[in-house]
Amino acid sequence: MIFVIDDDEIMAECVARATGRETKIFASAIEAMQALGERLPEMIFLDILLDGPDGFTFLNELVSYTDTAKIPIVIISSLDLSSKDLSGYSVVGILDKAKMTPKDIKQYVEQYY
């Protein structure tokens, strides 16, 4: 299963469909953290600018537990994160919301799922 965490419902649906896999969509980091207790995803697509705790807060929470620290994460954001050090997280890629395509999403799924 893949988690898609994005407060933009349309964007979340598009990402979920593009994965071609079983997905669960969350509009907030809090909802996603609660769901981690039920089932761990094999991969996460994460928006950074979320209502409530942001994506970085979610990343910090993930790395604080051994069972969630290694889940591959693809960040989907309109922010320029090129200068951000994400080496302490399991971030395998960053997709620009304005430029990404379903093919880009599928490539990450095929490589890391």
N, C-alpha and C positions, 0 to 999 in steps of 0.2 A: 504494500500500500504506500501511496505517496501523499504527504500532507502538502496542501497549498494554503499558505497563510497570506491573505491580502484583504484589506477592508474595501477594496473596489470589487463589488460582486461580479461585474461583467468581466473584468480582467481575470479574476480567480476562475471563473467558468471557462474562459478561453484557455488558460494555462492547463487546467484540469483535463479538458478535452484533448489538448495537444499531446499530453503525456501518453495517451492510449492505454493507460493502466487504471487500476482501481485507485481512486483518489478520495480524499476527505478534505473538504474546504472549511477553513476557519477565518472568521472576520477579525479575530484578535489574537494576540499572543497568549492571553490568559486562557481562552478557549482551547487553544492548541496544547498548552502545558497541561491542562486538566486531562485532555485526551491521551497524553503520553502515558498516563497511569493505566489506561485500558489496553493500548496496543502501540507498539513502537513502529514507526514508519521505516521503510527502507531508504527513503529519500524525502527531502523537504525543499519546496520552492517557497522562498520567504521575501516578502516585501519589507522594506526598512521603515517607511513612514506609515505607521499604523496608529489608529486611535488607541489611546491608553498606552501601555508599555510598548516601546518601539521594537523594531527588529533586532537592534543591538542588545537590548535587555533580554530578549528571547535567546539570542546566541550565548550570552553570558550564563543564562540559566542552563542551557544545554550542556555546556562544557563543565558544569559543576557536578555532573553525574556520569559515572563511567559507562552506563548503558546507553546514554544518549550522546555522549561526546564524539562518537565516531560516525554519526549519521551524516551522509553527504548532503550538503546544502548548496542550493543555487539561489543566489540573491537576485531578485527581480526588482529593479528600482529605477527611478528617474534621476537619482542623485549620481554625481560623479564620485565614485568610490576608488578611483585609481590610486590615490595617495593614502588610502586607509590601509593599515596593516591588519590583515585578517588571518595571518598565519597561525594564530592561536585557536582558530576555529576550524571546523571541518568544511569550510567553504571551498567548493570545487569549481565554482564559476560565478560570474556576475553578468546578468543580462540587462541591457538598457531597455526599459519599457517602451520607449519611443521607436526603437529599431529592431527589437527581437521579433522573430517569426516562429511559427509552429515548428519549423524544421530545427531551429536552434534548441528549442525545448526538447524535442525528440532526441537530438544528438546527446544531450546530457543524460536523458533517461537510458538510452542504449548503452552509454559508457559506464554509468554508475549504479543502475538499478539491478 
